[in-house]
Amino acid sequence: MAVFGYRVTDASGRIAEGVIEAAGERAALDRLREMNLVPIRVWPAAAAAERNGEEAAREGPRAARKDLLPFLQGFKTLLSAGIPMDRALEMTAELFRGGAMGPVSAFLLREVRGGSSLSDAMRKAPGAPFDRFLVQMVQAGQATGRLEEALDQAYRFMERSRDFRANLLGSLLYPAILLAASIVSVVLLVAFVVPRFAGVFSASGLLLPLPTRILLAVSSFLRENILWLAAAAAFAYVLARGALLRPEARRDWDRAKMAWPLVGGTVTALETSRVMRSLSSLLSGGVPILSAFVIAREVSGNAAIREGMETARERIQGGAKVARALEETTPFPALALQMIAVGEETGRLEAMLESVADTYEETARRSLKNFLTLLEPAVILGMGLLVGFIVFSIFLAVFRLNEVPF
């Protein structure tokens, strides 16, 4: 049994804190509900304590965005329990007191009590912790009278996006460290270790083996031109960044990435999943389709998709079907477009968009796993060959020196 801390509210709206033993977080939530309490937040008791106000102030807007999901979870739970909005905001302000979302909750409370809508207050919140996606979801939820449902849709979308991004970065961490360590090791060997043997070999006056001469030439070139090489790399980077600032170049570059060998399929699946899940959440939350396209296009980091989504929106506004407009303007996979067309024909577009997102999220996971399965042994093999060549070249020269009569 593990120990969990909790914050709950009772039927009168009072907040209480404490600890509870349970097999897991879900079991702790169930036990609290059995006690006629409304859980606001449950966390492992061994977790770090909340940051104090000074630390949160130093972290600023980043901390507010980091605490956004716990804030949404608590806020939507309170609203679902029937607590009025202003009282729910007052309770979240108290709940996150000392954290970055405390002042944000207090600001929302003042604005709402002053007559502003929640979406307008979120749009003007200090530090801009609420992105356009969330604000539009709240606005649509208020307009349709389904605010709790819209908040739940937004929370699930943001939680899933966060988890997927964390898994993606975690999968890439080990190969990235391995590749960086391999490059640094080879450079250090060639630039600093090999030159120590160069003086001995040149003093012998012997004709060195070809591999050794190649190794010494590369080592000498790196040592003599390291600054020029670094400057050239920096210049090429700045030049490429400048070129990609042009919209046409950026669009062509992003479109080409989706066709690269090995990684192109993963990039395509990632972008497809991200945009389709955003569209599904927005439409399910009551956001009109034209507004949903405007917001969903901003979720993508691919300029070709963003431009295509805007063109597709204009065609939909002119009466075209969603699947046909996307097919003619965006580089989304054919299977995704076919699934969207089926969703339109059956009147289940939101559900089909979510299915497309699930399908391509899983495709992205598989593609990334396959790519990393190839990358890791390739990096190890390449490192082994380079180090082997260096050692082989040095030993060839050493053996040649041993043949010299004293």
C-alpha positions in Angstrom: 0.0 0.0 0.0 1.2 3.5 -0.9 0.5 6.7 0.9 -1.1 9.6 -1.1 -1.7 13.2 -0.1 -5.0 14.7 -1.2 -7.1 17.9 -1.4 -10.8 17.4 -1.4 -14.0 19.5 -1.0 -17.1 18.4 0.9 -20.8 19.1 0.3 -20.5 22.5 1.9 -17.6 23.6 -0.4 -14.9 23.5 2.3 -11.4 22.4 1.2 -9.6 19.8 3.3 -6.2 18.1 3.0 -4.8 14.9 4.3 -3.2 11.6 3.5 -4.7 8.2 2.6 -3.3 4.7 2.0 -4.3 3.0 -1.2 -2.9 0.6 -3.8 -2.7 3.4 -6.4 -3.9 6.8 -7.3 -7.1 5.5 -8.8 -7.8 3.5 -5.7 -7.2 6.6 -3.6 -9.7 8.5 -5.7 -12.3 5.8 -5.3 -11.8 5.7 -1.5 -12.3 9.4 -1.2 -15.5 9.3 -3.3 -16.8 6.5 -1.0 -16.3 9.0 1.9 -18.6 11.5 0.1 -15.7 13.8 -0.7 -15.0 15.4 -4.1 -11.3 14.9 -5.0 -9.5 18.0 -6.3 -6.0 16.6 -6.4 -4.3 13.4 -5.4 -0.5 12.9 -5.4 2.1 10.5 -4.0 3.0 11.6 -0.4 6.7 11.2 -1.3 6.4 13.8 -4.0 8.2 17.2 -3.6 6.2 19.8 -1.7 4.7 22.6 -3.7 7.0 25.5 -4.6 6.8 28.5 -2.5 5.6 31.8 -3.9 9.1 33.2 -4.3 10.2 30.2 -6.4 7.1 30.4 -8.5 7.6 34.1 -9.1 11.1 33.5 -10.3 9.9 30.8 -12.7 7.2 33.0 -14.2 5.0 32.1 -17.1 6.8 28.8 -17.7 5.7 27.6 -14.2 2.1 28.7 -14.8 2.0 26.6 -18.0 3.6 23.7 -16.2 0.9 23.8 -13.6 -1.9 24.3 -16.1 -3.0 20.6 -16.2 -3.4 20.3 -12.4 -5.3 23.6 -12.4 -7.6 22.4 -15.2 -8.2 19.1 -13.4 -9.1 20.8 -10.1 -11.3 23.4 -11.8 -13.3 21.0 -13.9 -13.8 18.7 -11.0 -15.2 21.5 -8.9 -17.6 22.6 -11.7 -18.7 19.0 -12.3 -19.5 18.7 -8.6 -22.0 21.6 -9.0 -19.9 24.3 -7.4 -20.5 27.8 -8.9 -17.8 29.1 -11.1 -16.7 32.0 -8.9 -16.6 29.7 -5.8 -14.6 27.2 -7.9 -12.1 29.9 -8.9 -11.8 31.0 -5.3 -11.1 27.5 -4.2 -8.5 27.0 -7.0 -6.8 30.3 -6.0 -6.5 28.9 -2.5 -5.5 25.5 -3.7 -2.6 26.9 -5.8 -1.6 29.6 -3.4 2.2 29.9 -3.4 2.3 28.4 -6.9 2.3 30.1 -10.3 -1.4 29.4 -10.9 -2.4 31.0 -7.7 -2.2 34.6 -9.0 -3.7 33.5 -12.3 -6.7 32.0 -10.5 -7.2 35.1 -8.4 -7.1 37.2 -11.6 -9.7 35.0 -13.2 -11.9 35.3 -10.1 -11.7 39.1 -10.2 -12.5 39.3 -13.9 -15.4 36.9 -13.6 -16.9 38.7 -10.6 -16.4 42.0 -12.5 -18.7 40.8 -15.3 -16.2 39.3 -17.8 -16.7 35.8 -19.3 -14.3 33.1 -18.3 -12.9 32.9 -21.9 -12.2 36.6 -22.0 -10.6 36.5 -18.6 -8.4 33.5 -19.7 -7.4 35.5 -22.8 -6.2 38.4 -20.6 -4.6 36.3 -17.9 -1.0 37.4 -16.8 1.8 35.3 -18.2 -0.5 34.0 -21.0 -0.7 30.4 -19.6 -3.9 29.7 -21.6 -3.3 29.1 -25.3 -5.8 29.8 -28.1 -6.9 26.2 -28.2 -8.0 26.2 -24.5 -9.6 29.7 -24.7 -11.7 28.7 -27.8 -12.8 25.5 -26.1 -14.0 27.4 -23.0 -15.7 30.0 -25.2 -17.5 27.3 -27.1 -18.4 25.5 -23.9 -19.9 28.6 -22.5 -21.9 29.3 -25.7 -23.4 25.8 -25.8 -23.9 25.4 -22.0 -21.4 22.5 -22.0 -18.5 24.2 -20.1 -17.6 21.1 -18.0 -17.6 18.9 -21.1 -15.4 21.4 -23.0 -13.0 21.6 -20.1 -12.8 17.8 -19.9 -12.1 17.6 -23.7 -9.4 20.2 -23.5 -7.8 18.5 -20.4 -7.7 15.1 -22.1 -6.3 16.6 -25.3 -3.5 18.5 -23.4 -2.8 15.5 -21.1 -2.4 13.1 -24.0 -0.2 15.6 -25.9 2.0 16.1 -22.9 2.4 12.3 -22.3 3.1 11.6 -26.0 5.7 14.4 -26.1 7.4 13.1 -22.9 7.5 9.6 -24.3 8.9 10.9 -27.6 11.7 12.9 -25.9 12.4 10.0 -23.6 12.8 7.6 -26.6 15.2 10.0 -28.3 17.3 10.8 -25.2 19.5 7.7 -25.2 20.3 7.7 -28.9 21.1 11.5 -28.8 23.5 11.0 -25.8 25.1 8.0 -27.5 25.6 9.9 -30.8 27.0 13.0 -29.1 29.4 10.9 -26.9 30.6 9.0 -30.0 31.3 12.2 -31.9 33.1 13.9 -29.0 35.2 10.7 -28.4 36.3 10.4 -32.0 37.2 14.1 -32.2 39.2 14.0 -29.0 41.1 10.9 -30.2 41.9 12.4 -33.5 42.7 16.0 -32.3 44.6 15.2 -29.1 45.7 11.6 -28.8 46.9 10.9 -32.3 49.2 14.0 -32.4 51.2 12.5 -29.5 52.3 9.7 -31.8 52.9 12.0 -34.8 56.2 13.3 -33.4 57.5 9.8 -32.8 56.5 8.6 -36.3 58.0 11.6 -38.1 61.3 11.4 -36.1 61.8 7.8 -37.4 62.1 8.9 -41.0 60.3 5.8 -42.2 57.6 5.7 -44.9 54.5 5.2 -42.8 51.6 2.9 -43.9 48.8 4.5 -45.9 46.2 4.2 -43.1 48.6 5.9 -40.7 49.3 8.7 -43.2 45.6 9.3 -43.7 45.0 9.4 -39.9 47.8 11.9 -39.3 46.6 14.1 -42.2 43.1 14.2 -40.8 44.4 14.9 -37.3 46.6 17.7 -38.6 43.8 19.2 -40.6 41.4 19.3 -37.7 44.0 20.9 -35.3 45.0 23.5 -37.8 41.5 24.4 -39.0 39.3 23.8 -36.0 38.4 27.5 -35.7 37.7 27.8 -39.4 35.5 24.7 -39.4 33.5 26.0 -36.4 33.1 29.4 -38.0 32.0 27.7 -41.3 29.4 25.6 -39.4 28.1 28.6 -37.6 27.8 30.5 -40.8 26.0 27.7 -42.6 23.6 27.4 -39.7 22.8 31.2 -39.7 22.5 31.1 -43.5 20.1 28.1 -43.3 18.0 29.8 -40.6 17.8 33.0 -42.7 16.7 31.0 -45.7 14.0 29.2 -43.8 12.5 32.6 -42.7 11.2 32.9 -46.2 7.7 31.3 -46.2 8.2 29.6 -49.5 11.5 28.0 -48.4 10.0 27.0 -45.1 7.0 25.4 -46.8 9.1 23.4 -49.2 11.5 22.3 -46.5 8.7 21.1 -44.2 7.0 19.3 -47.1 10.3 17.6 -48.1 10.8 16.4 -44.5 7.7 14.3 -44.8 9.3 12.4 -47.7 12.7 11.7 -46.1 13.9 8.1 -45.9 13.5 6.5 -42.5 12.1 9.5 -40.7 9.6 10.9 -43.2 6.9 8.5 -42.2 7.3 9.3 -38.5 7.2 13.1 -39.2 4.0 12.6 -41.3 2.3 10.4 -38.6 3.2 12.9 -35.9 1.8 15.9 -37.7 -1.3 14.0 -38.8 -2.0 12.8 -35.2 -1.5 16.2 -33.7 -3.8 18.1 -36.1 -6.5 15.5 -36.2 -6.7 15.2 -32.4 -6.9 18.9 -32.1 -9.7 19.1 -34.7 -11.6 16.3 -33.0 -11.3 18.0 -29.5 -12.4 21.4 -30.9 -15.4 20.0 -32.8 -16.5 17.8 -29.9 -16.2 20.9 -27.6 -18.6 22.8 -29.8 -16.2 25.0 -31.7 -17.5 25.8 -35.3 -15.6 23.9 -38.0 -14.1 27.1 -39.6 -12.8 28.3 -36.3 -11.6 24.8 -35.4 -9.5 24.8 -38.6 -7.9 28.2 -37.7 -6.9 26.9 -34.3 -5.8 23.4 -35.4 -3.5 24.7 -38.1 -1.5 26.5 -35.3 -1.0 23.2 -33.5 1.1 21.9 -36.4 4.8 22.9 -36.6 4.8 22.1 -40.3 4.4 25.2 -42.6 3.2 23.1 -45.5 0.3 21.7 -43.4 -0.5 25.1 -41.9 -0.7 26.7 -45.4 -2.8 23.7 -46.6 -5.1 23.9 -43.7 -5.8 27.6 -44.3 -6.6 26.9 -48.0 -8.8 24.0 -47.0 -10.7 26.2 -44.6 -11.4 28.7 -47.4 -12.7 25.8 -49.6 -14.9 24.5 -46.8 -16.3 28.0 -46.3 -17.1 27.9 -50.0 -19.1 24.6 -49.6 -16.5 21.9 -50.2 -16.4 18.8 -48.0 -13.7 18.5 -45.4 -12.1 15.3 -46.8 -12.0 16.7 -50.3 -10.6 20.1 -49.2 -7.9 18.4 -47.2 -7.0 16.0 -50.0 -6.5 18.9 -52.5 -4.5 21.1 -50.2 -2.6 19.2 -47.5 0.0 16.4 -47.5 -2.0 14.2 -45.1 -1.9 10.4 -45.8 -4.5 8.9 -48.1 -5.8 6.6 -45.4 -6.4 9.4 -43.0 -8.4 11.3 -45.7 -10.4 8.2 -46.5 -11.3 7.8 -42.9 -12.4 11.5 -42.7 -14.6 11.0 -45.7 -16.3 8.0 -44.1 -16.8 10.1 -40.9 -18.5 12.9 -43.0 -20.8 10.5 -44.8 -21.9 8.8 -41.6 -22.2 12.0 -39.5 -19.5 10.9 -37.1 -16.7 13.3 -38.1 -15.5 14.0 -34.6 -15.2 10.3 -33.7 -13.5 9.5 -37.0 -11.0 12.3 -36.5 -10.2 10.9 -33.0 -9.8 7.5 -34.6 -7.4 8.9 -37.2 -5.4 10.6 -34.4 -5.2 7.3 -32.5 -4.2 5.4 -35.6 -1.4 7.7 -36.6 -0.2 8.2 -33.0 0.4 4.5 -32.8 2.0 4.6 -36.3 4.4 7.3 -35.1 5.3 5.2 -32.1 6.0 2.2 -34.2 8.0 4.2 -36.8 10.0 5.9 -34.2 10.7 2.5 -32.4 11.9 1.0 -35.7 14.1 4.0 -36.5 15.7 3.9 -33.1 16.2 0.1 -33.4 18.3 0.8 -36.5 20.0 4.0 -35.2 21.4 2.6 -32.0 23.4 -0.3 -33.5 24.4 2.0 -36.5 25.9 4.5 -34.1 27.7 1.8 -32.1 28.9 0.1 -35.3 30.1 3.4 -36.7 31.9 4.3 -33.5 33.5 0.9 -33.4 34.8 1.2 -37.0 36.2 4.7 -36.5 38.0 3.7 -33.2 39.2 0.5 -34.8 40.6 2.4 -37.8 42.5 4.8 -35.4 43.9 1.9 -33.3 44.7 -0.1 -36.4 46.5 2.8 -38.1 48.6 3.5 -35.0 49.6 -0.2 -34.5 50.6 -0.5 -38.1 53.1 2.4 -37.6 54.3 0.9 -34.3 55.0 -2.4 -36.0 56.8 -0.7 -38.8 59.0 1.1 -36.2 59.9 -2.3 -34.6 61.3 -3.4 -37.9 63.9 -0.6 -37.8 67.4 -2.1 -36.7 69.0 -0.3 -33.8 
